[in-house]
Amino acid sequence: MSVELSANDLLTATRINFLKTLLNYIDSGKEYQIMQFLNSLENKQLKESWTFAFQQIKDIYNLSNM
């Protein structure tokens, strides 16, 4: 059995995964998982955008020095 997902479905699943990983980072303060996620992204624009969002979260939660 094969399930076909549209590009929109795949992007939505990736966004959900990003948010879960980001929330995990906020709870733990450990960057490894979020960095692995960001480095796995092939879309340059998405990677840049979400890296910027990640940096903003680090600044907002004052996690930059951890």
PDB file as gemmi writes it, atoms N, CA and C in Angstrom:
CRYST1    1.000    1.000    1.000  90.00  90.00  90.00 P 1                      
ATOM      1  N   MET A   1       0.846  -1.182   0.000  1.00  0.00           N  
ATOM      2  CA  MET A   1       0.000   0.000   0.000  1.00  0.00           C  
ATOM      3  C   MET A   1       0.883   1.234   0.000  1.00  0.00           C  
ATOM      4  N   SER A   2       0.548   2.190  -0.805  1.00  0.00           N  
ATOM      5  CA  SER A   2       1.322   3.415  -0.928  1.00  0.00           C  
ATOM      6  C   SER A   2       0.410   4.607  -0.696  1.00  0.00           C  
ATOM      7  N   VAL A   3       0.893   5.541   0.093  1.00  0.00           N  
ATOM      8  CA  VAL A   3       0.134   6.758   0.352  1.00  0.00           C  
ATOM      9  C   VAL A   3       0.845   7.900  -0.350  1.00  0.00           C  
ATOM     10  N   GLU A   4       0.108   8.606  -1.167  1.00  0.00           N  
ATOM     11  CA  GLU A   4       0.683   9.737  -1.873  1.00  0.00           C  
ATOM     12  C   GLU A   4       0.280  11.025  -1.169  1.00  0.00           C  
ATOM     13  N   LEU A   5       1.279  11.824  -0.867  1.00  0.00           N  
ATOM     14  CA  LEU A   5       1.040  13.108  -0.224  1.00  0.00           C  
ATOM     15  C   LEU A   5       1.366  14.227  -1.198  1.00  0.00           C  
ATOM     16  N   SER A   6       0.576  15.264  -1.147  1.00  0.00           N  
ATOM     17  CA  SER A   6       0.859  16.415  -2.000  1.00  0.00           C  
ATOM     18  C   SER A   6       2.019  17.201  -1.391  1.00  0.00           C  
ATOM     19  N   ALA A   7       2.592  18.096  -2.169  1.00  0.00           N  
ATOM     20  CA  ALA A   7       3.680  18.950  -1.675  1.00  0.00           C  
ATOM     21  C   ALA A   7       3.206  19.777  -0.487  1.00  0.00           C  
ATOM     22  N   ASN A   8       1.954  20.195  -0.520  1.00  0.00           N  
ATOM     23  CA  ASN A   8       1.400  20.978   0.581  1.00  0.00           C  
ATOM     24  C   ASN A   8       1.319  20.137   1.854  1.00  0.00           C  
ATOM     25  N   ASP A   9       0.913  18.873   1.726  1.00  0.00           N  
ATOM     26  CA  ASP A   9       0.852  17.978   2.880  1.00  0.00           C  
ATOM     27  C   ASP A   9       2.238  17.745   3.464  1.00  0.00           C  
ATOM     28  N   LEU A  10       3.219  17.570   2.591  1.00  0.00           N  
ATOM     29  CA  LEU A  10       4.589  17.351   3.057  1.00  0.00           C  
ATOM     30  C   LEU A  10       5.129  18.582   3.762  1.00  0.00           C  
ATOM     31  N   LEU A  11       4.834  19.764   3.254  1.00  0.00           N  
ATOM     32  CA  LEU A  11       5.280  21.000   3.897  1.00  0.00           C  
ATOM     33  C   LEU A  11       4.610  21.168   5.259  1.00  0.00           C  
ATOM     34  N   THR A  12       3.340  20.842   5.338  1.00  0.00           N  
ATOM     35  CA  THR A  12       2.629  20.925   6.608  1.00  0.00           C  
ATOM     36  C   THR A  12       3.238  19.960   7.626  1.00  0.00           C  
ATOM     37  N   ALA A  13       3.529  18.752   7.209  1.00  0.00           N  
ATOM     38  CA  ALA A  13       4.155  17.781   8.104  1.00  0.00           C  
ATOM     39  C   ALA A  13       5.528  18.268   8.558  1.00  0.00           C  
ATOM     40  N   THR A  14       6.279  18.886   7.658  1.00  0.00           N  
ATOM     41  CA  THR A  14       7.594  19.417   8.004  1.00  0.00           C  
ATOM     42  C   THR A  14       7.466  20.583   8.978  1.00  0.00           C  
ATOM     43  N   ARG A  15       6.483  21.428   8.782  1.00  0.00           N  
ATOM     44  CA  ARG A  15       6.249  22.556   9.707  1.00  0.00           C  
ATOM     45  C   ARG A  15       5.910  22.043  11.104  1.00  0.00           C  
ATOM     46  N   ILE A  16       5.071  21.042  11.168  1.00  0.00           N  
ATOM     47  CA  ILE A  16       4.712  20.466  12.467  1.00  0.00           C  
ATOM     48  C   ILE A  16       5.937  19.880  13.143  1.00  0.00           C  
ATOM     49  N   ASN A  17       6.753  19.187  12.385  1.00  0.00           N  
ATOM     50  CA  ASN A  17       7.983  18.620  12.922  1.00  0.00           C  
ATOM     51  C   ASN A  17       8.914  19.723  13.426  1.00  0.00           C  
ATOM     52  N   PHE A  18       9.033  20.810  12.677  1.00  0.00           N  
ATOM     53  CA  PHE A  18       9.856  21.948  13.099  1.00  0.00           C  
ATOM     54  C   PHE A  18       9.355  22.509  14.421  1.00  0.00           C  
ATOM     55  N   LEU A  19       8.060  22.717  14.524  1.00  0.00           N  
ATOM     56  CA  LEU A  19       7.502  23.280  15.750  1.00  0.00           C  
ATOM     57  C   LEU A  19       7.692  22.356  16.945  1.00  0.00           C  
ATOM     58  N   LYS A  20       7.525  21.062  16.755  1.00  0.00           N  
ATOM     59  CA  LYS A  20       7.768  20.111  17.841  1.00  0.00           C  
ATOM     60  C   LYS A  20       9.226  20.149  18.278  1.00  0.00           C  
ATOM     61  N   THR A  21      10.120  20.206  17.308  1.00  0.00           N  
ATOM     62  CA  THR A  21      11.553  20.253  17.610  1.00  0.00           C  
ATOM     63  C   THR A  21      11.905  21.564  18.301  1.00  0.00           C  
ATOM     64  N   LEU A  22      11.301  22.649  17.871  1.00  0.00           N  
ATOM     65  CA  LEU A  22      11.527  23.950  18.485  1.00  0.00           C  
ATOM     66  C   LEU A  22      11.027  23.971  19.929  1.00  0.00           C  
ATOM     67  N   LEU A  23       9.858  23.413  20.172  1.00  0.00           N  
ATOM     68  CA  LEU A  23       9.330  23.346  21.535  1.00  0.00           C  
ATOM     69  C   LEU A  23      10.219  22.485  22.429  1.00  0.00           C  
ATOM     70  N   ASN A  24      10.740  21.419  21.881  1.00  0.00           N  
ATOM     71  CA  ASN A  24      11.670  20.571  22.621  1.00  0.00           C  
ATOM     72  C   ASN A  24      12.921  21.369  22.999  1.00  0.00           C  
ATOM     73  N   TYR A  25      13.409  22.182  22.060  1.00  0.00           N  
ATOM     74  CA  TYR A  25      14.568  23.028  22.341  1.00  0.00           C  
ATOM     75  C   TYR A  25      14.254  24.016  23.473  1.00  0.00           C  
ATOM     76  N   ILE A  26      13.090  24.638  23.434  1.00  0.00           N  
ATOM     77  CA  ILE A  26      12.709  25.597  24.469  1.00  0.00           C  
ATOM     78  C   ILE A  26      12.680  24.917  25.832  1.00  0.00           C  
ATOM     79  N   ASP A  27      12.154  23.703  25.884  1.00  0.00           N  
ATOM     80  CA  ASP A  27      12.087  22.960  27.147  1.00  0.00           C  
ATOM     81  C   ASP A  27      13.457  22.526  27.650  1.00  0.00           C  
ATOM     82  N   SER A  28      14.320  22.102  26.739  1.00  0.00           N  
ATOM     83  CA  SER A  28      15.600  21.522  27.155  1.00  0.00           C  
ATOM     84  C   SER A  28      16.776  22.492  27.087  1.00  0.00           C  
ATOM     85  N   GLY A  29      16.711  23.459  26.179  1.00  0.00           N  
ATOM     86  CA  GLY A  29      17.838  24.360  25.970  1.00  0.00           C  
ATOM     87  C   GLY A  29      18.973  23.720  25.194  1.00  0.00           C  
ATOM     88  N   LYS A  30      18.760  22.497  24.711  1.00  0.00           N  
ATOM     89  CA  LYS A  30      19.799  21.770  23.970  1.00  0.00           C  
ATOM     90  C   LYS A  30      19.554  21.928  22.475  1.00  0.00           C  
ATOM     91  N   GLU A  31      20.586  22.370  21.770  1.00  0.00           N  
ATOM     92  CA  GLU A  31      20.465  22.710  20.351  1.00  0.00           C  
ATOM     93  C   GLU A  31      20.610  21.541  19.393  1.00  0.00           C  
ATOM     94  N   TYR A  32      21.154  20.437  19.820  1.00  0.00           N  
ATOM     95  CA  TYR A  32      21.530  19.375  18.892  1.00  0.00           C  
ATOM     96  C   TYR A  32      20.377  18.970  17.966  1.00  0.00           C  
ATOM     97  N   GLN A  33      19.222  18.679  18.525  1.00  0.00           N  
ATOM     98  CA  GLN A  33      18.104  18.181  17.715  1.00  0.00           C  
ATOM     99  C   GLN A  33      17.628  19.227  16.712  1.00  0.00           C  
ATOM    100  N   ILE A  34      17.506  20.475  17.144  1.00  0.00           N  
ATOM    101  CA  ILE A  34      17.028  21.518  16.218  1.00  0.00           C  
ATOM    102  C   ILE A  34      18.065  21.793  15.134  1.00  0.00           C  
ATOM    103  N   MET A  35      19.337  21.738  15.480  1.00  0.00           N  
ATOM    104  CA  MET A  35      20.380  21.946  14.478  1.00  0.00           C  
ATOM    105  C   MET A  35      20.392  20.803  13.462  1.00  0.00           C  
ATOM    106  N   GLN A  36      20.197  19.583  13.941  1.00  0.00           N  
ATOM    107  CA  GLN A  36      20.111  18.433  13.033  1.00  0.00           C  
ATOM    108  C   GLN A  36      18.939  18.612  12.074  1.00  0.00           C  
ATOM    109  N   PHE A  37      17.804  19.048  12.613  1.00  0.00           N  
ATOM    110  CA  PHE A  37      16.620  19.270  11.784  1.00  0.00           C  
ATOM    111  C   PHE A  37      16.896  20.332  10.726  1.00  0.00           C  
ATOM    112  N   LEU A  38      17.423  21.481  11.157  1.00  0.00           N  
ATOM    113  CA  LEU A  38      17.679  22.576  10.220  1.00  0.00           C  
ATOM    114  C   LEU A  38      18.695  22.173   9.162  1.00  0.00           C  
ATOM    115  N   ASN A  39      19.719  21.445   9.550  1.00  0.00           N  
ATOM    116  CA  ASN A  39      20.736  21.010   8.596  1.00  0.00           C  
ATOM    117  C   ASN A  39      20.209  19.981   7.605  1.00  0.00           C  
ATOM    118  N   SER A  40      19.122  19.319   7.961  1.00  0.00           N  
ATOM    119  CA  SER A  40      18.556  18.309   7.054  1.00  0.00           C  
ATOM    120  C   SER A  40      17.666  18.919   5.970  1.00  0.00           C  
ATOM    121  N   LEU A  41      17.317  20.185   6.117  1.00  0.00           N  
ATOM    122  CA  LEU A  41      16.438  20.825   5.140  1.00  0.00           C  
ATOM    123  C   LEU A  41      17.178  21.071   3.825  1.00  0.00           C  
ATOM    124  N   GLU A  42      16.564  20.718   2.732  1.00  0.00           N  
ATOM    125  CA  GLU A  42      17.166  20.902   1.412  1.00  0.00           C  
ATOM    126  C   GLU A  42      16.750  22.221   0.769  1.00  0.00           C  
ATOM    127  N   ASN A  43      15.606  22.740   1.160  1.00  0.00           N  
ATOM    128  CA  ASN A  43      15.116  23.994   0.601  1.00  0.00           C  
ATOM    129  C   ASN A  43      15.834  25.156   1.285  1.00  0.00           C  
ATOM    130  N   LYS A  44      16.646  25.882   0.526  1.00  0.00           N  
ATOM    131  CA  LYS A  44      17.481  26.949   1.087  1.00  0.00           C  
ATOM    132  C   LYS A  44      16.644  28.049   1.738  1.00  0.00           C  
ATOM    133  N   GLN A  45      15.567  28.464   1.090  1.00  0.00           N  
ATOM    134  CA  GLN A  45      14.725  29.531   1.625  1.00  0.00           C  
ATOM    135  C   GLN A  45      14.077  29.106   2.937  1.00  0.00           C  
ATOM    136  N   LEU A  46      13.583  27.893   2.986  1.00  0.00           N  
ATOM    137  CA  LEU A  46      12.965  27.371   4.198  1.00  0.00           C  
ATOM    138  C   LEU A  46      13.999  27.277   5.320  1.00  0.00           C  
ATOM    139  N   LYS A  47      15.175  26.783   4.983  1.00  0.00           N  
ATOM    140  CA  LYS A  47      16.247  26.651   5.966  1.00  0.00           C  
ATOM    141  C   LYS A  47      16.628  28.017   6.541  1.00  0.00           C  
ATOM    142  N   GLU A  48      16.796  29.008   5.684  1.00  0.00           N  
ATOM    143  CA  GLU A  48      17.152  30.353   6.148  1.00  0.00           C  
ATOM    144  C   GLU A  48      16.052  30.951   7.019  1.00  0.00           C  
ATOM    145  N   SER A  49      14.823  30.786   6.604  1.00  0.00           N  
ATOM    146  CA  SER A  49      13.685  31.329   7.338  1.00  0.00           C  
ATOM    147  C   SER A  49      13.562  30.695   8.718  1.00  0.00           C  
ATOM    148  N   TRP A  50      13.667  29.377   8.781  1.00  0.00           N  
ATOM    149  CA  TRP A  50      13.509  28.682  10.058  1.00  0.00           C  
ATOM    150  C   TRP A  50      14.734  28.840  10.948  1.00  0.00           C  
ATOM    151  N   THR A  51      15.907  29.020  10.350  1.00  0.00           N  
ATOM    152  CA  THR A  51      17.097  29.318  11.149  1.00  0.00           C  
ATOM    153  C   THR A  51      16.931  30.686  11.802  1.00  0.00           C  
ATOM    154  N   PHE A  52      16.388  31.638  11.058  1.00  0.00           N  
ATOM    155  CA  PHE A  52      16.108  32.961  11.617  1.00  0.00           C  
ATOM    156  C   PHE A  52      15.088  32.856  12.750  1.00  0.00           C  
ATOM    157  N   ALA A  53      14.040  32.090  12.540  1.00  0.00           N  
ATOM    158  CA  ALA A  53      13.020  31.904  13.589  1.00  0.00           C  
ATOM    159  C   ALA A  53      13.643  31.265  14.826  1.00  0.00           C  
ATOM    160  N   PHE A  54      14.504  30.284  14.625  1.00  0.00           N  
ATOM    161  CA  PHE A  54      15.191  29.631  15.731  1.00  0.00           C  
ATOM    162  C   PHE A  54      16.035  30.639  16.503  1.00  0.00           C  
ATOM    163  N   GLN A  55      16.765  31.500  15.792  1.00  0.00           N  
ATOM    164  CA  GLN A  55      17.584  32.513  16.458  1.00  0.00           C  
ATOM    165  C   GLN A  55      16.714  33.475  17.258  1.00  0.00           C  
ATOM    166  N   GLN A  56      15.573  33.813  16.720  1.00  0.00           N  
ATOM    167  CA  GLN A  56      14.651  34.703  17.438  1.00  0.00           C  
ATOM    168  C   GLN A  56      14.166  34.050  18.728  1.00  0.00           C  
ATOM    169  N   ILE A  57      13.840  32.785  18.673  1.00  0.00           N  
ATOM    170  CA  ILE A  57      13.398  32.055  19.864  1.00  0.00           C  
ATOM    171  C   ILE A  57      14.524  32.007  20.889  1.00  0.00           C  
ATOM    172  N   LYS A  58      15.746  31.763  20.443  1.00  0.00           N  
ATOM    173  CA  LYS A  58      16.895  31.759  21.353  1.00  0.00           C  
ATOM    174  C   LYS A  58      16.998  33.098  22.076  1.00  0.00           C  
ATOM    175  N   ASP A  59      16.829  34.184  21.332  1.00  0.00           N  
ATOM    176  CA  ASP A  59      16.923  35.515  21.914  1.00  0.00           C  
ATOM    177  C   ASP A  59      15.763  35.807  22.862  1.00  0.00           C  
ATOM    178  N   ILE A  60      14.566  35.443  22.454  1.00  0.00           N  
ATOM    179  CA  ILE A  60      13.380  35.711  23.282  1.00  0.00           C  
ATOM    180  C   ILE A  60      13.458  34.964  24.611  1.00  0.00           C  
ATOM    181  N   TYR A  61      13.874  33.707  24.563  1.00  0.00           N  
ATOM    182  CA  TYR A  61      13.941  32.894  25.778  1.00  0.00           C  
ATOM    183  C   TYR A  61      15.304  32.985  26.455  1.00  0.00           C  
ATOM    184  N   ASN A  62      16.163  33.865  25.953  1.00  0.00           N  
ATOM    185  CA  ASN A  62      17.490  34.085  26.511  1.00  0.00           C  
ATOM    186  C   ASN A  62      18.259  32.768  26.629  1.00  0.00           C  
ATOM    187  N   LEU A  63      18.222  31.967  25.587  1.00  0.00           N  
ATOM    188  CA  LEU A  63      18.901  30.690  25.561  1.00  0.00           C  
ATOM    189  C   LEU A  63      20.194  30.754  24.747  1.00  0.00           C  
ATOM    190  N   SER A  64      20.560  31.945  24.289  1.00  0.00           N  
ATOM    191  CA  SER A  64      21.735  32.088  23.444  1.00  0.00           C  
ATOM    192  C   SER A  64      23.030  31.748  24.169  1.00  0.00           C  
ATOM    193  N   ASN A  65      23.045  31.870  25.466  1.00  0.00           N  
ATOM    194  CA  ASN A  65      24.275  31.642  26.225  1.00  0.00           C  
ATOM    195  C   ASN A  65      24.357  30.282  26.843  1.00  0.00           C  
ATOM    196  N   MET A  66      23.480  29.374  26.452  1.00  0.00           N  
ATOM    197  CA  MET A  66      23.489  28.042  27.041  1.00  0.00           C  
ATOM    198  C   MET A  66      24.419  27.144  26.290  1.00  0.00           C  
TER     199      MET A  66                                                      
END                                                                             
